[in-house]
């Protein structure tokens, strides 16, 4: 499944909902991803019809689902990923002791702004621009292929066999080593009070990731942890005394198919797109904002929370980009792929075409009257 970059696709989808003439898909089509593919096709068609100027269908950036990258492209991506790991931090010396590499710089940035960009109207555009920055870093390390995303609906029944997590030399690492553990919980970021979803049952991993390509197998984490759930103690969290210090530890992962089948299905994503009445409802439900989505975990459908509860371990906290799959899962929400979730949702939700939903560079201050030109918002080659 190839999708034009949502950076310009969202801006193109200003067609009124009433004019879209959406097909009436049955439950089978929704559950198997046929409906979501139909929405992708419709969104792309509308976007291509509205292209003009320097951006055209021959030079727009493309996002590919990880399994649709060739093995050569995946190896090139992983080589560039390791290059980012090996590149020294660009932060001033001593300012963030735990930021040793360029990769740590990205982790620090996300960690530092988590309380102010989650459960807000700027969540999606911020992460879209953030992913774009990581894509540029990959390009500086020699990667010439398309940025990837994860279509999690394809893997809910067998995460361990996913080409993303199978532990091969073209994956983003395997499951963590088996570690006996109970269930844990997930904390909502961005609130003064702790908001917990009982995320269990967890998977069969939980320990260090030792299988995968160079750079990921045996990977070390330095920043954090922040609000990391404790196994066997739902509601209890681990936070380092100084999350910005060099708190060296192994990278952990715990793939949970039970959680995937509950939270990460095609039905979850499609219902979010088709049933949201406006951009406010779409955004708050997508983020799992407990102020507007106070459901029990058994009914929870937030694609953003999906990224964290399906892969507990280093992921189940407000600093989920500490793991290698963090960028393609965030790409899935905000940038490409199921950034198609945002693209398609804003394409049919009233009130969607605002400065925060169209252009990530746009400032949101009421004092700001100048917006970047449309061309500045388009991502072309």
Secondary structure, 3 states (H helix, E strand, C coil): CEEECHHHHHHHCCCCHHHCCCCCCCHHHHHCCHHHHHHHHHHHHHHHHCCCCCCCCCCECEEEEHHHCCHHHHHHHHHHHHHHHHCECCCCCCCCCCCCEHHHHHHHHHHHHHHHHCCCCCHHHHHHHHHHHHHHHHHHCCCCCCEEECCHHHCCCCHHHCCCCCCCCCCCCCCCCECCCCCCEEECCCCCCCCEEECCCCCCCECECCCCCCCCCCCEECCCCCCEEECCEEEEEECCCCCCCCCCEECEEEECHHHHHHHCCHHHHHHHHHHCCEHHHHHHHHHCCCCCCCCCHHHCCCHHHHHHHCEEECCCCCCHHHCCCHHHHHHHHHHCCCHHHHHHHHHHCECCCCHHHHCCCCCCCCCCCCCCCHHHHCCEC
